[in-house]
């Protein structure tokens, strides 16, 4: 697998966009990762927008022994998540570091949701297509995934408080092993 750098997806304002499907779907976790504090100033919150979206052609599963998921290509599945805008280059560097070598950053197309349905996706109404960066589980590590879907509500109930403490999200991260950007094929 190639890991050479290529430009990331940029929004019209010169910022980046991403699709989050795990812990980062919760804005407080995103703020903790990118700003080291979950309760950021309103000016910081105003820079970022989180919109429900669907990523087709991928499956989300739990990572063994972890609080977070990974996604892998799978034409038969789709993944609910958040399309995030207003990401800066500094945010992307922190996100690469946070995701680490377990993930490869790819450019994908997501469908924004005009209407969000139930937990199974029944009633979703898909709208506009957008390009975004997403962190895909490293294919060389796929045996580290369980055959079970990751549960956002379980994460919120049982783990969120721990994940929004300043400094916690980077414990155990290896600064020499950030996520890599996959070259365009």
Phi, psi and omega in degrees: 000132179282144178230023180290152183287144170217162181300144176278166176292127179245142175279174182303328185276009182083010176257177183254161175235152180213159173247119179254133184233005182227228184302327182288352174296336179272112184309324180299326177290315177305311181297322178296318179294312188273338184231002177066018181200134183282334183259074183278165180296151178304329179295324177289313179303323182293340180286336188241141176233136179243119183238130177303140183208167178235137173249113180276149174086017178222157178235135179259132178222160177291145171271131182305128175070017183231166179271358189236164180257177169223155174242152177224152178299136178195106186300339184272356185237170172215157185235129174278141177194200181237132173270118184251134179242168176082016181283134179268170176300320178297321176300316182296322178297315178295320179295319177299317179296315180299315182289325174069187184292352176288346187232155174238130180276129179231158173265130181225170171252132177240158176253121175292148179262122174283332177215133180263127179273210181277185183299335179270000179088000177293129180094356175298139173240112182277144181238231186298145175267135179226149171274145180205159171277144175217150178260110181262140180299135182303122183300336178284350182244011188301338177291352176274005178256142176276164175269042182225139178293141174284144187243111181298317182294322176297318177301313181299317182291316193254340189232338190305316183303320179293324185283349182252018174275136178305132177087336185298317188295342179257001176298130178084355177286142178260112183297344179267004183225061178285167174299148179255154176266127180281136179292149178294140180263000000 
